[in-house]
Amino acid sequence: MVNDLLMSIDPRLITTTTETFWVNLAMRNPLDTEVNLSNLTITVQESNSPNAESAKAFVDVEIISNVVLGARETRTVRLV
């Protein structure tokens, strides 16, 4: 499923290493109680490298230390 998503990305949305980009993550809590997410981040990997750590040398990714979703809350979080 992830590979299908990556293959469908518009080539105009691909960024170079000197550009800042962000990911908007839409989250929905279907529970009747709040949910606390900690250390929320994304992982970046070079497409031609089998090593998941390969992009760490040149990519800075934000880590959000704490996100609390209230009961049945929907929220979008931006990761830079």
DSSP file (Angstrom, degrees, kcal/mol; ACC not computed):
  #  RESIDUE AA STRUCTURE BP1 BP2  ACC     N-H-->O    O-->H-N    N-H-->O    O-->H-N    TCO  KAPPA ALPHA  PHI   PSI    X-CA   Y-CA   Z-CA
    1    1 A M     >        0   0    0      0, 0.0     4,-1.9     0, 0.0     5,-0.1   0.000 360.0 360.0 360.0 -43.6    0.0    0.0    0.0
    2    2 A V  H  >  +     0   0    0      1,-0.2     4,-2.7     2,-0.2     5,-0.2   0.912 360.0  52.7 -64.3 -41.2    2.8    2.4    0.9
    3    3 A N  H  > S+     0   0    0      1,-0.2     4,-2.3     2,-0.2    -1,-0.2   0.889 107.2  52.5 -61.6 -38.0    4.6    1.6   -2.4
    4    4 A D  H  > S+     0   0    0      2,-0.2     4,-1.1     1,-0.2    -1,-0.2   0.903 110.1  49.0 -62.0 -40.7    1.4    2.3   -4.3
    5    5 A L  H >< S+     0   0    0     -4,-1.9     3,-0.5     1,-0.2     4,-0.4   0.930 111.4  48.5 -64.2 -45.7    1.2    5.7   -2.6
    6    6 A L  H >< S+     0   0    0     -4,-2.7     3,-1.0     1,-0.2    -2,-0.2   0.876 109.6  52.5 -63.8 -37.3    4.8    6.5   -3.4
    7    7 A M  H 3< S+     0   0    0     -4,-2.3    -1,-0.2     1,-0.2    -2,-0.2   0.751 107.7  53.0 -69.8 -22.8    4.3    5.5   -7.0
    8    8 A S  T << S+     0   0    0     -4,-1.1    -1,-0.2    -3,-0.5    -2,-0.2   0.424  79.1 121.5 -94.0   1.9    1.3    7.9   -7.3
    9    9 A I  S <  S-     0   0    0     -3,-1.0     5,-0.1    -4,-0.4    -3,-0.0  -0.450  73.1-111.4 -67.9 133.8    3.1   11.0   -6.0
   10   10 A D    >   -     0   0    0     -2,-0.2     3,-2.5     1,-0.2     4,-0.2  -0.490  20.1-134.6 -63.8 125.4    3.1   13.8   -8.5
   11   11 A P  G >  S+     0   0    0      0, 0.0     3,-1.3     0, 0.0    -1,-0.2   0.759 103.5  66.6 -57.3 -24.3    6.7   14.3   -9.7
   12   12 A R  G 3  S+     0   0    0      1,-0.2    -2,-0.1     3,-0.0    -3,-0.0   0.671  94.1  60.2 -69.9 -14.8    6.3   18.1   -9.2
   13   13 A L  G <  S+     0   0    0     -3,-2.5     2,-0.3     2,-0.1    -1,-0.2   0.449  77.3 109.6 -92.4  -1.3    6.0   17.4   -5.5
   14   14 A I    <   -     0   0    0     -3,-1.3     2,-0.3    -4,-0.2     0, 0.0  -0.587  56.8-154.6 -76.5 135.4    9.5   15.9   -5.2
   15   15 A T        -     0   0    0     -2,-0.3     2,-0.2     4,-0.1    -2,-0.1  -0.749   7.5-127.9-112.3 156.8   11.9   18.2   -3.3
   16   16 A T    >   -     0   0    0     -2,-0.3     3,-1.5     4,-0.1    -1,-0.0  -0.466  36.4 -98.5 -94.2 173.7   15.6   18.5   -3.4
   17   17 A T  T 3  S+     0   0    0      1,-0.3    -1,-0.1    -2,-0.2    -2,-0.0   0.633 119.6  57.6 -70.8 -12.5   17.9   18.4   -0.3
   18   18 A T  T 3  S+     0   0    0      2,-0.1     2,-0.3     0, 0.0    -1,-0.3   0.400  93.0  84.4 -97.1   3.6   18.1   22.3   -0.2
   19   19 A E  S <  S-     0   0    0     -3,-1.5     2,-0.4     0, 0.0    -4,-0.1  -0.819  74.3-128.6-108.3 145.5   14.4   22.8    0.1
   20   20 A T        +     0   0    0     -2,-0.3     2,-0.3    -5,-0.0    -4,-0.1  -0.739  33.5 173.7 -86.5 137.0   12.2   22.7    3.2
   21   21 A F        -     0   0    0     -2,-0.4     2,-0.3    59,-0.3    -6,-0.0  -0.931  12.4-156.7-137.4 165.0    9.1   20.5    3.0
   22   22 A W        -     0   0    0     -2,-0.3     2,-0.4     2,-0.0    58,-0.2  -0.926  11.0-138.1-139.8 163.7    6.4   19.4    5.4
   23   23 A V  E     -A   79   0A   0     56,-2.6    56,-3.0    -2,-0.3     2,-0.7  -0.993  11.9-148.4-124.2 125.6    3.9   16.6    5.9
   24   24 A N  E     -A   78   0A   0     -2,-0.4     2,-0.7    54,-0.2    54,-0.2  -0.863  16.2-162.1 -92.7 118.0    0.4   17.3    7.1
   25   25 A L  E     -A   77   0A   0     52,-3.3    52,-2.5    -2,-0.7     2,-0.5  -0.895   3.5-154.5-106.2 112.5   -0.7   14.3    9.1
   26   26 A A  E     -A   76   0A   0     -2,-0.7     2,-0.4    50,-0.2    50,-0.2  -0.755  17.6-175.4 -88.0 126.5   -4.5   14.0    9.6
   27   27 A M  E     -A   75   0A   0     48,-3.3    48,-2.5    -2,-0.5     2,-0.4  -0.943  11.6-170.5-125.4 144.5   -5.4   12.1   12.7
   28   28 A R  E     -A   74   0A   0     -2,-0.4    46,-0.2    46,-0.2    41,-0.0  -0.995  12.5-152.1-135.5 129.9   -8.8   11.0   14.1
   29   29 A N        -     0   0    0     44,-2.8    43,-0.3    -2,-0.4    -2,-0.0  -0.887  11.2-177.3 -99.4 109.0   -9.4    9.5   17.5
   30   30 A P        +     0   0    0      0, 0.0    -1,-0.1     0, 0.0     2,-0.1   0.494  52.8 100.0 -83.4  -2.5  -12.5    7.2   17.3
   31   31 A L  S    S-     0   0    0      2,-0.2    41,-1.4    39,-0.1    42,-0.1  -0.365  78.0-127.1 -85.7 162.5  -12.4    6.4   21.0
   32   32 A D  S    S+     0   0    0     39,-0.2     2,-0.3    -2,-0.1    39,-0.2   0.186  93.4  61.2 -89.4  14.9  -14.5    7.9   23.8
   33   33 A T  S    S-     0   0    0     37,-0.1    39,-0.3    36,-0.0    -2,-0.2  -0.943  95.0 -93.0-136.6 157.9  -11.3    8.7   25.7
   34   34 A E        -     0   0    0     -2,-0.3     2,-0.4    37,-0.1    36,-0.2  -0.354  32.3-146.7 -73.3 154.6   -8.3   10.9   24.9
   35   35 A V  E     -B   69   0B   0     34,-2.8    34,-3.1    -4,-0.1     2,-0.6  -0.978   3.7-153.8-122.5 133.5   -5.2    9.5   23.3
   36   36 A N  E     -B   68   0B   0     -2,-0.4     2,-0.4    32,-0.2    32,-0.2  -0.940   9.2-168.7-111.0 119.1   -1.7   10.8   24.0
   37   37 A L  E     -B   67   0B   0     30,-3.4    30,-2.8    -2,-0.6     2,-0.4  -0.908   7.5-165.3-106.7 133.0    0.9   10.3   21.2
   38   38 A S  E     +B   66   0B   0     -2,-0.4    28,-0.2    28,-0.2    27,-0.2  -0.911  62.1  10.4-122.4 149.5    4.5   11.0   22.1
   39   39 A N  E    S-     0   0B   0     26,-1.0     2,-0.4    -2,-0.4    26,-0.2   0.915  76.6-172.8  54.9  50.0    7.6   11.5   19.9
   40   40 A L  E     +B   64   0B   0     24,-2.5    24,-2.9    -3,-0.2     2,-0.3  -0.610  21.0 135.9 -76.9 125.5    5.6   11.8   16.7
   41   41 A T        -     0   0    0     -2,-0.4     2,-0.3    22,-0.2    22,-0.1  -0.906  45.0-116.7-154.4 178.1    7.8   12.0   13.7
   42   42 A I        -     0   0    0     20,-0.4     2,-0.4    -2,-0.3    19,-0.0  -0.854  22.3-127.9-121.1 162.7    8.2   10.7   10.1
   43   43 A T        -     0   0    0     -2,-0.3     2,-0.5     2,-0.0    10,-0.1  -0.937  16.9-160.1-113.2 133.5   11.0    8.5    8.6
   44   44 A V        +     0   0    0     -2,-0.4    11,-0.5     8,-0.1     2,-0.4  -0.941  13.1 176.0-114.4 133.3   12.8    9.6    5.4
   45   45 A Q        -     0   0    0     -2,-0.5     2,-0.1     9,-0.1     7,-0.1  -0.999  35.4-110.2-137.3 138.1   14.7    7.0    3.4
   46   46 A E    >   -     0   0    0     -2,-0.4     3,-1.5     5,-0.4     8,-0.1  -0.437  27.7-131.7 -62.9 137.7   16.5    7.3    0.1
   47   47 A S  T 3  S+     0   0    0      1,-0.3    -1,-0.1    -2,-0.1     0, 0.0   0.778 104.7  46.8 -66.2 -26.0   14.6    5.5   -2.6
   48   48 A N  T 3  S+     0   0    0      2,-0.0    -1,-0.3     0, 0.0    -2,-0.1   0.269  99.1  84.0-100.1  12.8   17.7    3.7   -3.9
   49   49 A S    <   -     0   0    0     -3,-1.5     5,-0.1     1,-0.1     0, 0.0  -0.955  57.8-159.5-119.2 131.2   19.0    2.6   -0.5
   50   50 A P  S    S+     0   0    0      0, 0.0     2,-0.6     0, 0.0    -1,-0.1   0.617  73.2  95.5 -76.8 -10.6   17.9   -0.4    1.5
   51   51 A N    >   -     0   0    0      1,-0.1     3,-1.6     2,-0.0    -5,-0.4  -0.722  63.3-158.2 -86.6 116.5   19.3    1.3    4.6
   52   52 A A  T 3  S+     0   0    0     -2,-0.6     3,-0.3     1,-0.3    -1,-0.1   0.680  93.2  56.0 -66.3 -17.5   16.5    3.1    6.6
   53   53 A E  T >  S+     0   0    0      1,-0.2     3,-1.2     2,-0.1     4,-0.3   0.416  77.6 100.2 -92.2   0.4   19.2    5.3    8.2
   54   54 A S  G X  S+     0   0    0     -3,-1.6     3,-0.5     1,-0.3    -1,-0.2   0.784  80.0  48.4 -63.2 -31.1   20.7    6.5    5.0
   55   55 A A  G >> S+     0   0    0    -11,-0.5     3,-1.4    -3,-0.3     4,-1.2   0.569  84.9  89.3 -88.1  -8.7   18.9    9.9    4.9
   56   56 A K  G <4 S+     0   0    0     -3,-1.2    -1,-0.2     1,-0.3    -2,-0.1   0.776  78.9  63.9 -61.6 -26.1   19.7   10.9    8.5
   57   57 A A  G <4 S+     0   0    0     -3,-0.5    -1,-0.3    -4,-0.3    -2,-0.1   0.780 119.8  19.3 -69.8 -25.9   23.0   12.5    7.4
   58   58 A F  T <4 S+     0   0    0     -3,-1.4     2,-0.5    -4,-0.1    -2,-0.2   0.345 110.8  76.0-128.7   6.7   21.3   15.2    5.3
   59   59 A V     <  -     0   0    0     -4,-1.2     2,-0.6   -15,-0.1    -1,-0.1  -0.981  55.3-159.7-125.7 127.1   17.7   15.4    6.5
   60   60 A D        -     0   0    0     -2,-0.5     2,-0.4    20,-0.1    -3,-0.0  -0.919  14.9-170.1-101.3 124.3   16.4   17.1    9.7
   61   61 A V        -     0   0    0     -2,-0.6     2,-0.1    -5,-0.1    -2,-0.0  -0.956  20.5-121.5-119.8 132.4   13.0   15.8   10.7
   62   62 A E        -     0   0    0     -2,-0.4     2,-0.5     1,-0.0   -20,-0.4  -0.372  17.5-153.6 -69.1 145.4   11.0   17.4   13.5
   63   63 A I        -     0   0    0    -22,-0.1     2,-0.7    -2,-0.1   -22,-0.2  -0.989   5.4-150.8-119.7 121.0    9.9   15.4   16.5
   64   64 A I  E     -B   40   0B   0    -24,-2.9   -24,-2.5    -2,-0.5   -25,-0.2  -0.830   7.0-156.0 -91.9 117.8    6.7   16.5   18.2
   65   65 A S  E     +     0   0B   0     -2,-0.7   -26,-1.0   -26,-0.2     2,-0.3   0.817  69.8  11.6 -68.5 -32.2    7.1   15.5   21.8
   66   66 A N  E     +B   38   0B   0    -28,-0.2     2,-0.4   -27,-0.1   -28,-0.2  -0.951  53.4 174.7-154.1 127.5    3.4   15.3   22.8
   67   67 A V  E     -B   37   0B   0    -30,-2.8   -30,-3.4    -2,-0.3     2,-0.6  -0.994  13.3-163.7-130.0 125.1    0.1   15.4   20.9
   68   68 A V  E     -B   36   0B   0     -2,-0.4     2,-0.6   -32,-0.2   -32,-0.2  -0.946   0.8-164.7-111.9 121.9   -3.1   14.8   22.8
   69   69 A L  E     -B   35   0B   0    -34,-3.1   -34,-2.8    -2,-0.6     3,-0.1  -0.924  17.1-138.7-103.4 122.0   -6.3   14.0   20.9
   70   70 A G    >   -     0   0    0     -2,-0.6     3,-2.1   -36,-0.2   -41,-0.2  -0.157  46.6 -60.2 -69.3 171.6   -9.5   14.4   22.8
   71   71 A A  T 3  S-     0   0    0      1,-0.3   -39,-0.2   -39,-0.2    -1,-0.2  -0.339 123.4  -6.7 -56.7 126.7  -12.3   11.9   22.6
   72   72 A R  T 3  S+     0   0    0    -41,-1.4    -1,-0.3   -43,-0.3     2,-0.2   0.686  99.3 152.7  58.9  22.1  -13.5   11.7   19.0
   73   73 A E    <   -     0   0    0     -3,-2.1   -44,-2.8   -42,-0.1     2,-0.4  -0.562  32.8-157.5 -83.6 146.1  -11.3   14.6   18.0
   74   74 A T  E     +A   28   0A   0    -46,-0.2     2,-0.3    -2,-0.2   -46,-0.2  -0.985  21.9 163.9-119.3 134.5   -9.9   15.1   14.5
   75   75 A R  E     -A   27   0A   0    -48,-2.5   -48,-3.3    -2,-0.4     2,-0.5  -0.995  31.4-138.1-149.9 150.5   -6.8   17.2   14.0
   76   76 A T  E     -A   26   0A   0     -2,-0.3     2,-0.4   -50,-0.2   -50,-0.2  -0.952  19.7-164.7-110.3 130.8   -4.1   17.9   11.4
   77   77 A V  E     -A   25   0A   0    -52,-2.5   -52,-3.3    -2,-0.5     2,-0.6  -0.947  11.3-141.5-116.5 133.8   -0.5   18.1   12.6
   78   78 A R  E     -A   24   0A   0     -2,-0.4     2,-0.5   -54,-0.2   -54,-0.2  -0.849  12.2-164.8 -98.6 124.1    2.3   19.6   10.4
   79   79 A L  E      A   23   0A   0    -56,-3.0   -56,-2.6    -2,-0.6   -38,-0.1  -0.935 360.0 360.0-106.5 125.2    5.7   17.9   10.6
   80   80 A V              0   0    0     -2,-0.5   -59,-0.3   -58,-0.2   -20,-0.1   0.374 360.0 360.0-106.7 360.0    8.5   19.9    9.2
